[in-house]
Amino acid sequence: MRLSFLRLQNFRQHADTQIEFQPGLTGIIGPNGAGKSTILEAIAWAIYGSSAARGTNDTLRFVRAGTRSRVAVELGFELGGHAYRVVRTPNQAEVFLDGGIAPVAATLGGVSAYLQGRLGMARDEFFNTYFTGQKELQFLAAMGAVDRGRFLSHVLGYERLREAQDLVRSRRNELRHEVRALRAALPNREAILAERAGAEQRVAGALRGLADAETDRVAAANAAANLAPRWAEAQTARERFRELAHRVEAAEHDRATAQREVLRIQGELDSIASAEAELAPLHAQLVPLLGLIAETEHLDGLARTEERRKVLVRQLEDLDVELAQRRDRLSKLDQAPELVRQIGAELEALRAARERLENELETLKSAWLKDQQDAQTKLQRYREEGAALKEQMQQVRRLGAEGPCPTCGRPLGRDYERLLGELNGQWTAVVQDGKWWKHRHDQLAAKPDEVKRLEAEMAAQTAQIDERARKHVRCEAAVQERATLQGELNDRVARRVELARQITELPTGYDPERHRAARAELQALRVTETRAARLEATVARRDVLERDREQARAREAAAATRSTATAAERDALGFSEPAFLALQEEQAAATRRLHGVEIRVTELRGVLAAAEQARTAAERAEAELAERMRQVELREDEQRYHDELDSALSTLRNELNNHVRPELAELASNFLTELTDGRYTSLEIDEQYNILVLDEGEEKPVISGGEEDVTNLVLRLAMSQMIAERAGHPLSLLILDEVFGSLDVARRDNVVQLLHRLQDQFDQVILITHIDGIRESLDQVLRVEFDERTGASRVVDESPGGGDPFWEPELAAD
């Protein structure tokens, strides 16, 4: 794997950073906190997503970026002869292959899974292979024997065997508990067999009882069937008898109803004869009715006219009172027009006088303000001149006689004292003039007495004008009111003339006593008229009532005939109620016998069903017992399988751990031989994972600091190569993050030179450090710095040979 380029957009403190990686030894240099490690985080985030980033997606965004600004990382790398380009945002990810325009994977999880499959490494394996973190070159020396073995097993992937073995043991314990629980829950087999035998006996007994009950049911059903025809005939005869008896009763009811109707009609005809006798004298009493109606209507009209006269008279009296009030008000408003003219003239004179005062006051204020501004301007000018002269004197004193002349620039020499005297005299004069103008400025700060007097006169005249204006408005309103009142007075005079005319034209001669008497006589005749009308209506019904009487007599005769015929038919049936009741009791007894037998059959069927259910339950319990026994046997077999698997995994782990040390020592020895030019050719790792350097086959008891650095480096490289080989990829990339720790300059330079000599094995080595002194030994130098003004990190290419700086917003702006 070889990195090609990386671009960060609003990622952490990188607002917009682009890096092009070159082969060889590349250094990413910058102070702590500048954003160097963020570059590694961005590479891992592009490949493996959120699991490789610190915090959450919300913390990835550049703090000064807008909430809608895009957060993205774009990574390009080469692997297995193909070029990959990864674009990832918090919500989307895509992978493009060999410059294609269509993505080969396009979801967050899909991109991570795709790249993990191509690399053949999970995230932890990727970091343990290509990355070496801070101080990891000395990590094995700082660990104990157990920790060294555990660490190597973890980075080489053997730790997953332990995790698998833990799962096997956990499942084995679960199976052991399940077997115990299943055996404890097994039912008693003898009890189940006894229950099944009892159920079989109950089924046989129920079948025998049911057969006897079925025989009894058939006999009872036959007896009920033999009685059924006689019972049906008796029910038919009884229904016919009851029907005919009901018809006789209905005919008798109709005859009685017709008899009552004949008697009622005869009574009404007798009442009509009495009404005819009463009606004749009533007609004589109603002769004067029409004349009395006409008289009453005439008197009603005169009464309405009299009421109208009273209303008009009251309106006339009210109008006379109102006319008197309006004439009195008009007399009081006669002087209003003259007052309007007089007060208007006074207002004009007062306003002209106030305008003259305003002009005079404006002239005085303008002069006062002009003097005040002139004094302020001159005072400020003298202050500035004094300050300039004072500063010039101080400068001359500070520079001394050898200082330059402020005018010509030549050294002052003997003119030093003269120049100071002249400057001091000028400064004293400016101070005296300034004091006079300060006094003059303070005098002009207060308002002049003449201005105050004119302002007081202006206020007094304004108050007088306001008072006259209000009075003028009131007089104008009075003039308007006078005109309105005069028009209203004319209208009311015309209204009075009209009222007097209407009163004169109304008719007279109304007699209230005669009106009351006529109304009483008319009311009495109306009662007589109502009584006569009712009697006439009664007499008019004579013909209808006589016809209804004949019809009622005919209905009475028909009902009597119908009753006699129906009674004869009823008697001919020969029906006997006691005989029917005896047969009914016989039928009920047969039905009860049949019903009792059927109930017994049903009960026995229920007993049989219960016995069969108990037998089925016993059989099911027996089958469940067999199934549970089978489950116990299956889990015991699985438990034995997990015991064997646990033992096999333990053996495999021991064998792998025994092979790790020789293989790792062989790879490290190859690197050691190449890095030391054959000075040392062999390195061993003992059972305690201690590192032993051999010199001509003998253990070297003491090694120098530089030799220790070389030993740690080759061990870390050997580990990385072992992991890469297990993933199926050649190891071409190595990223070292702050690996120098507290090494001195000599040992640090030694490590850098050793890395240069490994370029045949590692096509691309990236060093991330805050140490600036190694830049001369690097093939590519990328400087990372933090801009306090923009709050963003920036990356600049400072490689030997003077390459163009990478594109940055700040550089583009410059």
C-alpha positions in Angstrom: 0.0 0.0 0.0 1.3 3.5 -0.9 -0.5 6.8 -0.1 -1.0 9.2 -3.1 -2.9 12.2 -1.8 -5.1 13.4 1.1 -7.6 16.3 1.2 -9.3 17.5 4.4 -12.3 19.8 4.2 -13.6 21.3 7.5 -12.2 18.2 9.3 -11.2 19.0 12.9 -8.9 22.1 12.7 -8.2 21.7 9.0 -10.5 24.0 7.0 -9.2 23.0 3.6 -5.9 21.1 3.4 -4.4 19.0 0.5 -1.3 16.8 0.7 0.4 14.9 -2.1 2.6 12.1 -0.7 5.8 11.2 -2.4 7.9 8.0 -2.2 10.8 7.9 0.2 11.1 9.4 3.7 8.4 12.0 4.3 8.4 14.2 7.4 5.2 15.9 8.8 6.7 18.5 11.1 5.0 21.0 13.4 4.4 22.0 17.0 2.2 20.0 19.3 -1.5 20.9 18.7 -0.9 22.1 15.2 -2.9 19.2 13.6 -0.3 16.6 12.7 -2.0 13.6 14.3 -5.3 14.7 12.8 -3.8 13.8 9.4 -3.4 10.2 10.6 -6.9 10.2 12.0 -8.3 11.4 8.7 -6.6 8.6 6.8 -8.0 6.0 9.2 -11.5 7.6 9.1 -11.6 7.6 5.3 -10.9 3.8 5.3 -12.7 2.5 8.4 -15.3 5.2 9.2 -16.5 6.4 12.6 -14.8 3.5 14.5 -11.4 5.1 13.7 -12.3 8.7 14.8 -12.3 10.3 18.2 -15.7 11.5 19.5 -18.9 11.7 17.4 -19.7 13.0 13.9 -20.7 16.3 15.5 -17.2 16.9 16.9 -15.5 16.4 13.4 -16.7 19.7 12.0 -14.2 22.7 12.0 -15.4 25.0 14.8 -15.5 28.1 12.6 -17.4 26.4 9.7 -21.0 27.0 9.2 -23.6 24.4 10.2 -24.3 23.6 6.6 -20.7 23.5 5.5 -19.4 20.2 4.0 -17.2 18.0 6.2 -15.2 15.6 4.0 -12.0 13.6 3.7 -10.7 12.4 0.3 -7.9 9.8 0.3 -6.0 8.3 -2.7 -3.7 5.3 -2.4 -2.3 2.4 -4.5 -2.7 -1.3 -3.6 -2.1 -4.4 -5.7 -1.6 -2.6 -9.0 -4.9 -0.5 -8.6 -5.5 3.1 -7.7 -8.2 3.8 -5.1 -9.9 7.1 -4.3 -12.1 7.3 -1.2 -14.5 10.2 -0.4 -16.1 10.1 3.0 -18.5 12.5 4.8 -20.4 12.0 8.1 -23.4 10.8 6.1 -22.0 9.3 2.9 -19.0 7.5 1.5 -17.8 6.4 -2.0 -14.9 4.4 -3.4 -13.7 4.9 -7.0 -11.3 2.5 -8.7 -8.6 3.3 -11.3 -10.0 6.8 -12.1 -13.6 5.5 -12.8 -16.5 7.9 -12.5 -18.9 5.4 -11.0 -18.3 4.3 -7.4 -17.6 0.6 -6.7 -19.1 1.1 -3.2 -21.4 3.9 -2.1 -22.6 3.6 1.6 -20.9 4.2 4.9 -20.9 0.6 5.9 -20.4 -0.7 2.4 -17.2 1.4 1.8 -15.7 0.3 5.1 -16.4 -3.4 4.4 -15.1 -3.0 0.8 -11.8 -1.5 1.8 -11.4 -3.9 4.7 -11.8 -6.8 2.2 -9.2 -5.3 -0.2 -6.7 -4.6 2.5 -7.4 -8.0 4.2 -7.1 -6.2 7.6 -9.5 -5.1 10.3 -8.9 -1.6 11.8 -6.7 -2.9 14.6 -4.6 -5.0 12.2 -4.2 -2.0 9.9 -2.9 0.2 12.7 -0.5 -2.5 14.1 0.9 -3.1 10.6 1.4 0.3 9.1 1.4 2.6 12.2 3.9 2.9 15.1 2.7 5.3 17.8 4.4 7.5 20.2 7.2 5.8 22.2 6.3 2.3 20.7 10.0 1.6 19.7 10.7 0.8 23.3 7.4 -0.8 24.2 8.7 -4.4 24.6 11.5 -3.3 26.9 9.1 -1.6 29.3 6.8 -4.7 29.5 7.0 -7.8 31.6 7.3 -11.3 30.1 3.5 -12.0 30.3 2.6 -8.6 28.8 5.1 -9.0 26.0 3.6 -12.4 25.0 0.1 -11.1 25.3 0.9 -8.0 23.2 2.5 -10.0 20.4 -0.4 -12.4 20.4 -2.8 -9.5 20.1 -1.1 -7.7 17.2 -0.5 -10.9 15.3 -4.1 -11.9 15.6 -3.6 -14.9 17.9 -5.6 -13.2 20.6 -8.7 -14.1 18.6 -8.0 -17.7 19.4 -8.2 -16.9 23.1 -11.4 -15.0 22.5 -12.8 -18.1 20.6 -11.7 -20.3 23.5 -13.5 -18.1 25.9 -16.6 -18.4 23.8 -16.2 -22.2 23.8 -15.8 -22.4 27.5 -18.7 -20.0 28.1 -20.9 -22.2 25.8 -19.6 -25.4 27.6 -20.7 -23.9 31.0 -24.1 -23.0 29.6 -24.5 -26.5 28.3 -23.5 -27.9 31.7 -26.2 -25.8 33.4 -28.8 -26.6 30.7 -28.2 -30.4 31.2 -28.6 -30.0 35.0 -31.8 -28.0 34.5 -33.2 -30.4 32.0 -32.6 -33.4 34.2 -34.0 -31.6 37.2 -37.2 -30.9 35.3 -37.7 -34.4 34.0 -41.1 -35.8 35.2 -41.6 -39.3 36.9 -41.9 -41.9 34.2 -43.7 -44.5 36.5 -46.4 -41.9 37.3 -46.9 -41.1 33.6 -47.4 -44.9 32.9 -49.8 -45.3 35.8 -51.8 -42.3 34.6 -52.0 -43.7 31.1 -53.3 -47.2 32.4 -56.0 -45.5 34.5 -57.1 -43.4 31.6 -57.4 -46.6 29.5 -59.7 -48.2 32.1 -61.9 -45.1 32.3 -62.3 -45.1 28.5 -63.5 -48.7 28.5 -66.0 -48.1 31.4 -67.4 -45.0 29.6 -67.9 -47.0 26.4 -69.9 -49.7 28.1 -72.2 -47.2 29.9 -72.7 -45.2 26.7 -73.9 -48.4 24.8 -76.5 -49.1 27.6 -77.7 -45.5 27.5 -78.1 -45.5 23.7 -80.4 -48.6 24.0 -82.6 -46.8 26.5 -82.7 -43.7 24.3 -83.9 -45.7 21.2 -86.8 -47.2 23.3 -87.9 -43.8 24.7 -87.7 -42.3 21.2 -90.0 -45.1 19.8 -92.6 -44.6 22.5 -92.6 -40.8 21.9 -93.0 -41.5 18.1 -96.0 -43.8 18.6 -97.8 -41.1 20.7 -97.0 -38.2 18.2 -100.0 -38.7 15.7 -102.7 -38.7 18.5 -101.1 -35.7 20.1 -101.0 -33.8 16.7 -104.8 -34.5 16.1 -105.7 -33.4 19.6 -103.8 -30.1 19.2 -105.5 -29.5 15.8 -109.0 -30.0 17.3 -108.2 -27.8 20.2 -107.0 -24.9 18.0 -110.2 -25.2 15.8 -112.4 -25.2 18.9 -110.7 -22.1 20.3 -111.0 -20.3 16.9 -114.8 -20.9 16.7 -115.3 -19.9 20.3 -113.4 -16.6 19.5 -115.6 -16.0 16.5 -118.8 -16.4 18.6 -117.5 -13.9 21.2 -116.6 -11.5 18.4 -120.1 -11.8 16.8 -121.7 -11.1 20.2 -119.4 -8.1 20.8 -120.5 -6.7 17.3 -124.2 -7.1 18.1 -123.8 -5.3 21.5 -121.8 -2.5 19.8 -124.6 -2.0 17.2 -127.3 -1.9 19.9 -125.4 0.9 21.8 -125.0 2.8 18.6 -128.8 2.7 17.9 -129.4 4.1 21.4 -126.8 6.9 21.0 -128.3 8.1 17.7 -131.8 8.1 19.1 -130.6 10.3 22.0 -129.1 12.8 19.5 -132.3 13.0 17.5 -134.3 13.8 20.7 -131.7 16.7 21.3 -132.4 18.1 17.8 -136.1 18.3 18.5 -135.3 20.4 21.6 -133.0 22.6 19.7 -135.6 23.5 17.1 -138.0 24.6 19.8 -135.3 26.9 21.4 -134.0 28.4 18.1 -137.2 30.5 17.1 -137.1 33.1 20.0 -133.3 33.5 19.5 -133.8 34.7 15.9 -136.2 37.4 17.2 -133.6 38.7 19.7 -130.9 39.0 16.9 -132.9 41.5 14.7 -131.2 44.7 15.9 -127.6 43.2 15.6 -126.6 44.8 12.3 -127.5 48.3 13.3 -125.7 48.0 16.6 -122.6 46.8 14.7 -122.6 49.9 12.4 -123.1 52.3 15.4 -120.2 50.7 17.3 -117.8 51.0 14.4 -118.7 54.8 14.0 -118.0 55.4 17.7 -114.7 53.5 17.5 -113.5 55.9 14.7 -114.5 59.0 16.8 -112.6 57.6 19.8 -109.4 57.2 17.7 -109.8 60.8 16.4 -110.1 62.1 20.0 -106.9 60.3 21.0 -105.1 61.8 18.0 -106.3 65.3 19.1 -104.8 64.8 22.6 -101.4 63.7 21.2 -101.2 66.8 18.8 -102.1 69.2 21.6 -99.3 67.8 23.8 -96.8 68.1 20.9 -97.9 71.7 20.4 -97.4 72.6 24.0 -93.8 71.0 24.0 -93.0 72.9 20.8 -93.9 76.2 22.4 -91.6 75.6 25.3 -88.7 74.7 22.9 -89.3 77.8 20.8 -89.0 80.0 23.9 -85.7 78.4 24.9 -84.1 78.7 21.4 -85.1 82.4 21.1 -83.4 83.1 24.5 -80.2 81.4 23.3 -80.2 83.4 20.1 -80.4 86.6 21.9 -77.2 85.6 23.9 -75.3 84.8 20.7 -75.9 88.0 18.8 -72.5 89.5 19.9 -70.4 86.5 18.6 -69.6 87.9 15.1 -68.2 91.1 16.5 -66.1 89.3 19.0 -64.6 87.0 16.3 -63.5 90.1 14.3 -62.1 91.9 17.4 -60.1 88.9 18.8 -58.8 88.0 15.3 -57.2 91.5 15.0 -55.6 91.1 18.4 -54.1 87.7 17.3 -52.6 89.2 14.2 -50.9 92.0 16.2 -49.5 89.5 18.8 -48.1 87.1 16.2 -46.4 90.0 14.4 -44.7 91.1 17.6 -43.6 87.5 18.4 -42.1 87.2 14.9 -40.0 90.3 15.6 -38.8 88.9 18.9 -37.9 85.5 17.2 -35.7 87.4 14.6 -33.9 89.4 17.3 -33.4 86.2 19.4 -32.0 84.2 16.5 -29.5 87.0 15.7 -28.3 87.1 19.3 -28.0 83.3 19.5 -26.1 83.0 16.2 -23.5 85.6 17.3 -23.1 83.8 20.7 -22.6 80.4 19.2 -20.2 81.8 16.6 -18.1 83.3 19.3 -18.2 80.1 21.3 -17.1 78.0 18.3 -14.2 80.4 17.5 -13.0 80.2 21.2 -13.2 76.4 21.1 -11.2 76.3 17.8 -8.5 78.6 18.9 -8.2 76.9 22.3 -7.7 73.5 20.6 -5.2 75.0 18.2 -3.1 76.4 21.1 -3.3 73.1 22.9 -2.0 71.3 19.9 0.8 73.9 19.3 1.8 73.6 23.0 1.9 69.8 22.9 4.0 69.9 19.7 6.5 72.4 21.1 6.8 70.4 24.3 7.4 67.2 22.5 10.0 69.0 20.3 11.8 70.3 23.4 11.8 66.9 24.9 13.3 65.3 21.8 16.0 68.0 21.6 17.0 67.5 25.2 17.0 63.7 24.7 19.3 63.9 21.7 21.5 66.6 23.2 23.9 68.9 21.4 24.9 66.2 18.9 21.4 65.7 17.8 20.1 66.9 14.4 18.5 70.3 13.9 14.7 69.9 13.5 14.8 72.3 10.5 18.0 71.6 8.5 19.0 68.2 10.0 22.6 69.2 10.8 24.0 68.6 14.4 23.0 71.5 16.8 26.4 72.0 18.5 26.6 75.5 19.9 23.0 76.3 18.8 21.7 73.7 21.2 21.0 76.2 24.1 19.8 78.9 21.7 17.3 76.5 20.1 16.0 75.3 23.5 15.6 79.0 24.6 13.6 79.8 21.4 11.4 76.7 21.8 10.8 77.5 25.5 9.8 81.1 24.7 7.4 80.0 21.9 5.9 77.4 24.3 5.5 80.0 27.1 3.7 82.4 24.6 1.4 79.6 23.4 0.6 78.7 27.0 -0.4 82.3 27.9 -2.5 82.7 24.8 -4.1 79.4 25.5 -5.0 80.5 29.1 -6.7 83.6 27.8 -8.8 81.6 25.3 -9.6 79.0 28.0 -11.0 81.9 30.1 -12.9 83.3 27.1 -14.3 79.7 26.3 -15.5 79.4 29.9 -17.2 82.8 29.7 -19.1 81.9 26.5 -20.2 78.6 28.0 -23.1 80.3 29.9 -26.1 81.8 28.0 -26.1 85.6 27.7 -28.5 87.7 29.8 -30.1 89.4 26.7 -30.8 85.9 25.2 -32.4 84.9 28.4 -34.6 88.0 28.5 -35.7 87.6 24.9 -36.6 83.9 25.6 -38.7 84.9 28.6 -40.6 87.5 26.5 -41.1 84.9 23.8 -42.6 82.5 26.3 -44.9 85.2 27.7 -46.1 86.2 24.2 -46.6 82.6 23.2 -48.8 82.0 26.3 -50.8 85.2 25.4 -51.3 84.1 21.8 -52.4 80.7 22.9 -55.0 82.2 25.2 -56.4 84.5 22.5 -56.4 81.7 20.0 -58.5 79.5 22.3 -61.0 82.4 22.8 -61.1 83.0 19.1 -62.0 79.4 18.5 -64.8 79.6 21.1 -66.2 82.7 19.4 -66.1 81.1 16.0 -68.0 78.1 17.4 -70.6 80.5 18.8 -71.1 82.1 15.4 -71.6 78.6 13.9 -74.0 77.7 16.7 -76.1 80.9 16.1 -76.5 80.0 12.4 -77.6 76.5 13.3 -80.1 77.7 15.9 -81.7 80.2 13.5 -82.3 77.4 11.0 -83.7 75.1 13.7 -86.0 77.9 15.0 -87.5 78.5 11.5 -88.2 74.7 11.2 -90.0 74.5 14.5 -92.2 77.6 13.7 -93.3 75.9 10.5 -94.0 72.7 12.5 -96.2 74.6 15.0 -98.3 76.0 12.2 -98.8 72.5 10.8 -99.8 71.1 14.2 -102.4 73.8 14.7 -103.9 73.1 11.3 -104.2 69.4 12.0 -106.0 70.0 15.3 -108.5 72.3 13.6 -109.3 69.8 10.9 -110.1 66.8 13.3 -113.9 65.9 13.6 -115.8 66.4 16.9 -118.9 65.0 18.7 -117.5 61.9 20.4 -119.7 60.5 23.3 -117.8 58.1 25.6 -120.9 57.0 27.6 -122.8 56.0 24.5 -119.7 54.2 23.2 -119.4 52.1 26.3 -123.2 51.2 26.3 -123.1 50.2 22.6 -120.2 47.9 23.2 -122.0 46.2 26.1 -125.2 45.6 24.0 -123.1 44.3 21.1 -121.2 41.8 23.4 -124.6 40.5 24.7 -126.0 39.9 21.2 -122.7 38.2 20.2 -123.3 35.5 22.9 -126.9 35.0 21.6 -125.6 34.8 18.0 -123.1 32.1 19.1 -125.8 30.0 20.8 -128.1 30.2 17.8 -125.3 29.1 15.4 -124.6 26.0 17.5 -128.3 25.1 17.6 -128.6 25.5 13.8 -125.6 23.1 13.4 -127.2 20.6 15.6 -130.5 20.7 13.6 -128.6 20.4 10.3 -127.4 16.8 11.4 -131.0 15.3 11.5 -130.8 13.5 8.1 -127.3 12.0 8.7 -128.3 10.7 12.1 -131.4 9.0 10.8 -129.3 7.2 8.1 -126.7 6.1 10.7 -129.5 4.7 12.9 -130.8 2.4 10.1 -127.3 1.1 9.3 -126.6 0.3 13.0 -129.8 -1.7 13.2 -128.7 -3.7 10.1 -125.3 -4.5 11.7 -127.1 -5.7 14.9 -129.2 -8.2 12.9 -126.2 -9.6 10.9 -124.1 -10.1 14.1 -126.9 -12.1 15.7 -127.1 -14.4 12.7 -123.3 -14.9 12.6 -123.2 -15.8 16.3 -125.9 -18.5 16.0 -124.2 -20.2 13.0 -120.7 -20.2 14.6 -122.0 -21.6 17.9 -123.6 -24.6 16.1 -120.3 -25.4 14.3 -118.4 -25.3 17.6 -120.7 -27.7 19.3 -120.5 -30.1 16.4 -116.7 -30.6 17.0 -117.3 -32.7 20.2 -114.0 -31.4 21.8 -113.3 -32.3 25.5 -110.8 -30.2 27.4 -110.2 -32.9 30.2 -109.5 -35.6 27.6 -107.0 -33.1 25.9 -105.2 -32.5 29.3 -104.9 -36.2 30.0 -103.3 -36.8 26.5 -101.0 -33.7 27.1 -99.7 -35.2 30.4 -99.0 -38.6 28.7 -97.1 -36.8 25.9 -95.0 -34.7 28.5 -94.1 -37.9 30.4 -92.8 -39.5 27.2 -90.8 -36.4 26.3 -89.3 -36.3 29.9 -88.2 -39.9 29.6 -86.6 -39.3 26.2 -84.9 -36.1 27.5 -83.5 -37.8 30.6 -82.0 -40.6 28.5 -80.4 -38.1 26.1 -78.9 -36.2 29.1 -77.4 -39.4 30.4 -76.0 -40.2 26.9 -74.5 -36.7 26.8 -73.0 -37.0 30.2 -71.5 -40.4 29.3 -70.0 -38.9 26.1 -68.4 -36.2 28.3 -67.0 -38.8 30.6 -65.6 -40.7 27.6 -64.1 -37.5 26.1 -62.4 -36.7 29.4 -61.1 -40.2 29.7 -59.8 -40.0 26.1 -58.2 -36.5 26.8 -56.5 -38.0 29.9 -55.2 -40.9 27.9 -54.0 -38.4 25.1 -52.3 -36.2 27.8 -50.6 -39.3 29.3 -49.4 -40.3 25.8 -48.2 -36.8 25.1 -46.4 -36.6 28.5 -44.7 -39.9 27.7 -43.6 -38.5 24.3 -42.4 -35.3 25.9 -40.4 -37.3 28.4 -38.7 -39.1 25.5 -38.0 -35.8 23.7 -36.5 -34.3 26.8 -34.3 -37.3 27.3 -33.2 -36.9 23.7 -32.4 -33.2 24.3 -30.4 -34.1 27.4 -28.4 -36.5 25.3 -27.8 -34.0 22.5 -26.5 -31.3 25.0 -24.3 -33.9 26.7 -22.8 -34.7 23.3 -22.4 -31.0 22.5 -20.7 -30.5 25.9 -18.2 -33.3 25.2 -17.6 -31.7 21.8 -16.8 -28.3 23.5 -14.5 -30.0 26.0 -12.5 -31.5 23.0 -12.6 -28.1 21.2 -11.3 -26.3 24.3 -8.4 -28.7 24.6 -7.6 -28.4 20.9 -7.5 -24.6 21.1 -5.2 -24.6 24.1 -2.9 -26.9 22.2 -3.0 -24.7 19.1 -2.3 -21.5 21.1 0.7 -23.1 22.7 2.0 -24.3 19.3 1.5 -20.8 17.7 3.1 -19.0 20.7 6.1 -21.4 20.4 6.4 -20.5 16.7 6.0 -16.8 17.1 9.4 -16.1 18.8 11.6 -18.0 16.3 9.8 -16.5 13.2 9.9 -13.0 14.7 13.5 -13.4 15.6 14.4 -14.6 12.1 12.7 -11.6 10.4 14.3 -9.2 12.9 17.7 -10.7 12.3 17.4 -10.1 8.6 16.6 -6.4 9.2 19.4 -6.2 11.8 22.0 -7.6 9.4 21.0 -5.1 6.7 20.8 -2.1 9.0 24.2 -2.8 10.6 26.0 -3.8 7.4 26.6 -7.3 8.8 28.0 -6.1 12.1 25.3 -8.1 13.8 23.6 -11.0 12.0 21.5 -12.6 14.6 18.9 -11.7 17.2 17.0 -14.1 19.5 13.9 -13.9 21.7 13.9 -16.1 24.7 10.9 -17.7 26.5 10.5 -14.5 28.6 10.4 -12.5 25.3 13.7 -10.8 26.2 15.7 -9.6 23.2 19.2 -11.0 22.9 21.7 -9.7 20.3 24.3 -12.2 19.2 27.8 -11.2 18.3 29.5 -14.1 16.3 27.1 -16.5 17.9 27.6 -15.3 21.4 25.2 -13.2 23.4 26.3 -9.6 23.7 25.9 -8.8 27.4 25.9 -5.0 27.0 24.6 -3.0 24.0 24.9 0.8 23.5 22.0 3.2 23.3 22.2 3.3 19.5 22.3 -0.5 19.3 19.2 -0.6 21.5 17.4 1.8 19.2 18.3 -0.4 16.2 17.1 -3.5 18.0 13.8 -2.0 18.9 13.3 -0.7 15.4 14.0 -4.0 13.6 11.7 -5.8 16.1 8.9 -3.4 15.3 9.5 -3.7 11.5 9.5 -7.5 11.8 6.2 -7.4 13.6 4.7 -5.2 10.9 6.0 -7.5 8.2 4.5 -10.6 9.9 1.1 -9.0 10.1 1.2 -7.8 6.5 2.3 -11.3 5.2 -0.7 -12.8 7.0 -2.9 -10.3 5.3 -1.5 -11.3 1.9 0.1 -7.8 1.0 3.8 -6.8 0.8 4.8 -4.2 3.4 5.5 -1.0 1.5 4.2 1.7 3.9 5.3 2.6 7.4 4.0 5.5 9.5 5.9 6.5 12.6 4.1 9.0 15.0 6.4 10.8 17.5 8.7 7.7 17.9 11.8 9.7 18.9 10.6 10.4 22.5 13.5 11.8 24.5 16.3 10.5 22.2 19.3 12.8 21.9 20.3 14.3 18.6 22.8 11.6 17.7 20.5 8.7 18.4 17.7 10.5 16.6 19.8 11.0 13.5 20.9 7.4 13.7 17.3 6.2 13.5 16.6 8.5 10.5 19.7 7.2 8.7 18.6 3.6 9.4 15.2 4.3 7.9 16.9 5.7 4.7 18.7 2.4 4.4 15.4 0.5 4.5 13.9 2.1 1.3 14.4 -1.2 -0.6 11.9 -2.8 1.8 9.7 0.2 2.5 8.8 2.3 -0.5 7.1 5.0 1.6 8.0 6.0 5.2 6.1 8.8 6.9 7.6 10.4 10.1 5.3 12.6 12.2 7.3 14.7 14.7 7.6 18.1 16.3 11.4 18.1 16.0 12.5 20.4 13.2 16.1 19.4 13.2 15.6 16.3 11.0 14.3 18.1 7.9 17.7 18.0 6.2 17.6 14.2 6.2 14.1 13.9 4.7 13.1 13.4 1.0 9.8 15.4 1.5 9.1 17.9 4.3 5.5 18.9 5.1 5.2 21.7 7.7 2.0 21.9 9.8 1.2 25.1 11.6 -1.8 26.6 13.3 -3.1 30.0 12.2 -4.4 31.9 15.3 -6.2 34.4 13.0 -8.3 31.9 11.1 -8.3 29.2 13.8 -7.3 26.6 11.1 -4.3 24.4 10.5 -2.3 24.8 7.2 0.2 22.5 5.5 3.1 23.8 3.5 5.5 21.7 1.4 9.1 22.7 2.4 10.8 19.8 0.7 14.5 20.2 -0.4 14.7 21.5 -3.9 11.9 24.1 -3.4 8.7 22.6 -4.6 5.6 24.7 -4.9 3.6 25.0 -1.7 0.4 23.0 -1.6 -2.8 24.9 -2.3 -4.1 26.7 0.8 -6.8 29.4 1.1 -4.4 31.7 2.9 -1.7 31.2 0.3 -4.1 31.8 -2.6 -5.3 35.0 -1.0 -1.7 36.2 -0.6 
